[in-house]
């Protein structure tokens, strides 16, 4: 039976669809404009007010950045953080979560209580800085990894996933002669792949976007993570003035690269790695995102 108000439903659907399209365009346009501007020829940038589609495409901004020693150093620091930091965080988080999920572990409740305390009481910036300084980690890349190895929230989420694995698998493996490490490596890790991928993506994005810790603990410009260098570029375009080689400097002087195209190219380079990794992990991420949310 057809409702008399069906035209209202159609009007609502059309209005809702149009509104969502406008919102989507408003969100996508800054990304599109950033990419387009980064590929714009320097001479065209100076002659046109608004560039929606470049007449002359150019890679000069990317060539200058990738030839600049300071930018490459920051890029390498961020890559190191995203790879080594993510691997160490997964080891620490997974090991601790598996340990407290084992009911036969002594002082298991005490460890759980200590982890829960981190939700209620945080040390603050001053104690954190003092610990890092007393450990001699100021101006060290490890100061950006060790304080961020794990968090109580991630440990409890991964523990919830380990709790969903049937205990019978663990018992069967032990009957077959597996040790504690063998059970974890051969049984738990393969079954936990979706969770590991999801948490790995969380950690990788966090390390790649390291900013605040970089400002606090890193004073040497050659050890800045990419996000810190990018922020300094956006505030002061002359930040990388002396960081490049003679080829990069001559390229900037000869072509007079506008600072805006350099900024946009730096933003694109800083964004591309995570955008490229995510599609390959999406099938695991969709499963791992629900880690610990359902209990049987």
N, C-alpha and C positions, 0 to 999 in steps of 0.2 A: 504494500500500500504506500503510495507516494504521499509525502507530507506536503502540506500547503506552503510551508516556509522553505521549500527546497531552494528557491532563488536566493534566500538569505545565506544558505549554506554555500552556494556557489560564489556569492559575493565575498563571503568570508575567506574561502579558499583562494580566490584570485587576489584579494588584498593581502592575505598572509604570505602567499607565494611572492608577490611583488615586493613586500617588505623584506622578506628573507633574502631575495636577490640583491636588493639595495645594500643590506647589511653585509652580505658576502663581498660585494664589489668594494665597499668601503674598507673591508679588512684586507682584501687581496691587492688593491691598488698600491698601497705603500711598498709592498714587496715587489710588485711589478716595476714600479718607478725606480726602486733602488737598483734592481738588476739592469734595467735599461740605461740608467744614468752611468752605471759602472762601465758599460761598453760604448759609451758615447765618445766620439772623436773630440779632442780638446778644442779645436777651432770651431766646431759646431756648437759646443757648449757655450762659448762666449758670444755667439751670434744669435742664439734662440733663447727665448724666455722660458718656455715650457716645452720639454721634449717628451712626447708620448711614444715616438718611434724614431730612432736615429736614422738619418739619411746616410751617414758614414759610421760604420761600426769600427771600434778600435780596441785593442788589447793593451794599450800603452799603460793604463793604470795598473793592470795586473802584472805587466812586465816590470814596472818600477817597484811594486811591492815585493815581488818574489826575488828581485835583485837587491833588495835592501837588507843589509845584514841584521839590523835591529828587528825588523818584521819577521824574518826567517827564524831568528833565535826565539822570539816569542811563540811562533808557530810550533817549533820543535818542543818547547816547554809544555805547551798545551797538549800536544800529541803524547808526550811522555806521561803527563798527568792522567789523560784519558785511558791510556793502555795499562801502564803499571799500577796506577791508583785503582782502576776498576778491578784488575786481577787481585790485588791485595785485599780490597774491600770485600770481594766475593768470598775469598778464602776465610777472612776473619768472621764475616757475618754468617756464612754457611756453617763454619765449624762451631761457632758459639750457639747458633740456633739448633744445630743437630745435638749438641751436648745437652742443652737444657730440655730437649724433647725426649731424651732417654730417661725413663722413669727410674732406672736402677742407679742413676748418677747420685752420688752423695752431695749433700748441700745444694741440691737442685732448687729447692724453694728459696734458699738464701740468695742464690744467684738471680733468680727471678725477681726477688724483692729489690735487689740492688739495681737491676735494669729498670724496674718501674720507678725507682727513685729519680732516675735521670729525666723522667717526664715532668716531675714536680719541681726539682731543684736543678738549675743550670749554673755553672760556675761564673759566667759572665766574661766580658772581654779582658779585664785586667788580669785575673788569674790565668786565663788562657795564654795571654801574651807573656806572662812571667814564666809559665811552664815552658813555652817554646824557647824563650830567651835563655833560661837556665840549662836547657838541653843543648844549647849551642846551635839551634836550627835557624836562627835569623839569617836571611839571605841564602837559605838553602831550599831547594825544590822540595825536600822532604817535609818542610814546614807546611806545605800545601796538601800533603797526603796524610801524614800521621794523625793530625787532629780530626780528620774527616774520614777515617777508615770505616767507621760504621756508626749506627745510631740505634738506640733502644727500639724505636718504632720498626725499623727494618728487621731487626733481630726477631721481634715478636711476630711480625708478618710471616717471615720465613719459617719460624717455629710452627705456626699454624698450618703451613703447607706440609711440613714433615710429620705433624700429628695426623694428617689425613692419609698417610701411607700405612697400609695394614701392618700390624705388628707381626703377623704370621710370616711375612717375607723376611723380616729380620731374624726371626727364630729359625726359619728353614735354612737361611744362609749360615747361621752359627752351627747348626747340626751338621752341615756339609764341611765344616772346618774353617770357615772364614773368620778372620780376625776383625777387630773393631774397625781398623782402617780399610780392610777389604770390603766390609759391609757398606761403609760410607762411599767408597769409590765405585764399587761394582753394582750396588743396588740403589742407594739413595740418589747419587748424582744422576744416573740415567733417567730415573723416574721424576727428578726435580728439574729437568731441563727447561720447561716453560717458566718456572719460578726464577731459575738462574738467569735466563735471558732477560726477563722483565727487570729484575734487580740490577743486572749488568747495564741495561739501558739507563736506568735511573742514576746509577753511579757515574756512568760515562758522561751523561748530560751535566751532572753536577760538577764533575772535575773539569769538563771542557768550559763550563761557564764560571770557573773560579775567578772571583773578582775581589771580594772583601778581604779574604785572607791574603791575597796577593798584595793588597795595599798595606795591610798591617805588618806582614812579615818579610816582604821583599823590598829592598831599597835599591839594589843594582838593576839598572834598566835592562841589562842583557838577560836577566832572569825573570823579567815580567811575564806572566801568562798573557795570552792573546787578548783576553777581555780587558785587562788593565791597560795594555798598549792601545787598544781600540778606543777606550774611554779618553785617554790622553790625546789621541788623534782628533777626536770629535771636539774636545775643548780647545786644544792648541795644535793647529795643523803643522807647526814647525817642530813637533816632537821628534820626528824621524829625519830631521834635516841633516844630521851628521851620521846617521846610522847606516847609510848605504855605501856601496863601492863607487868607484869613479864612473863606471858605466851607468849606474842608476842615476847619479847626480847629473851627468851630462844629458841623459835622456830627459830628466825633468827640466833642465835649463833650456835645452834646444826646443822641446815641444811645449814648454810652459804648461805643464799639466795642472789643471784646476784642482784645488784641494777637495772640492765636492766629489769629483769622480774618484779620487783616491779613497775618500771616506767610504763611499758606496761600495767600491771594490773590496775594501777591507771587511765591510759588513758581510758581503757575499761569501768571501773566503772563510769567515768565522762561522757562517751558518751552514755551508754546504756539507761538511763532514757528517753532522748529525742527520741532515735531511737524506743523505745517501745511505746511511746505515739503517735508518728506521724501516724502510720498506722490506729489507731482507729479514728483519726480526719481527715483523708485524704478526705473523702467524703464531709465533710463540708468545708475543707480548699480549695478544688478546686473551690467551689462556692464563698467563702469569699475572695479569692485572687483577684477577679475582682470587689471588693467593690468600688462603686462610679465611675467605669470606663465607664458605659453606662447610659445615661440619656434618658428617654422617652419623 
